[in-house]
């Protein structure tokens, strides 16, 4: 089988089509969302010209709509302060995902990456500060402080492929620690959950040397070793 | 971007995004949900940035889809093996080809099955290889767009495609 045969075989995957009924219903859902958002965005433009002609109950109703709209804005703004495990955190991440998805030049992308990594470290510090277990907190906070220093250097020096990779590792490692710490506040075992996360990544890690290092750190079992293993597992699967 | 333009974007890219996501998740329903979510998120962005034209719509949508996949894996753990058999069976049933060339269908199905299994394996060990092969050879996304999607230079993508193809070839030969 040569390259041409492989490419032909890849082309056969084009015949996989989504279910037509689902495609249509998903389209309808999107059209409804678009219509809803258009109604909200059209409202402020119209109100100044028509509001004075409405009677009191209608004005009251419009005021209610305006308050609802203002609440959405407040919600989005409040989400920026949210931490992993909190209800508004998904709103914050959604905003970031869209921001990240936007095309940008290399310098802007680097700046965004460092900024997002700094947010994850900041969240980690806050979650650790709110956590009950002081032993876990100390180890995690020391690691967060080390991440913060590395990111500060990345901000001031010229971006390289290596520094971009390091930023990615820090972002992912800090995010994992913050999420696991946050989950452990709901009655979970921080160490056990972190182990499970590392084990999942270990399955995808192809570098034999790093695999052995991770397994040795897991065998040691203390929090500092697990934090180190978490970072290594991210490094191996990045 | 107007709502009409965005719906056109949906009609154009929904099947592509769906196929891309289906090459990574085991369940058709999950691929469907993630595809819907990709477009809802994309519209939310378009809505929040009025009068902003999306310079690279394919890159814009595939990047959102990839980020959703990352979040999906984070929540659901390690990658699972792909399962396209039911989709393939259904497509064969829906196909306009009907029963005109049953022997050819069987041959195609064997090729598809082998390719999809190997791509699924690659998704676990070399996700970028699997992504670039699906984007370039299945979805016909140009190198320049893939470069935007994967945050790499066009040259780096070209090298990645070459390596991914070799890797796929080697895996198929050894299977």
Interface residues (C-beta under 8 A of the other chain):
Chain A: X1 X2 X3 X6 X7 X8 X9 X10 X11 X12 X13 X14 X15 X16 X17 X18 X19 X22 X23 X26 X27 X29 X30 X31 X33 X34 X35 X37 X38 X41 X93 X94 X97 X98 X100 X101 X102 X103 X109 X179 X200 X201 X203 X204 X206
Chain B: X3 X6 X7 X10 X11 X14 X15 X18 X19 X22 X23 X28 X32 X35 X36 X39 X40 X41 X42 X43 X44 X45 X47 X48 X50 X55 X56 X59 X60 X63 X64 X67 X68 X71 X74 X77 X78 X79 X84 X87 X88 X90 X91 X94 X95 X108 X111 X112 X114 X115 X116 X124 X125 X133 X134 X137 X138 X148 X151 X165 X168 X169 X172 X173
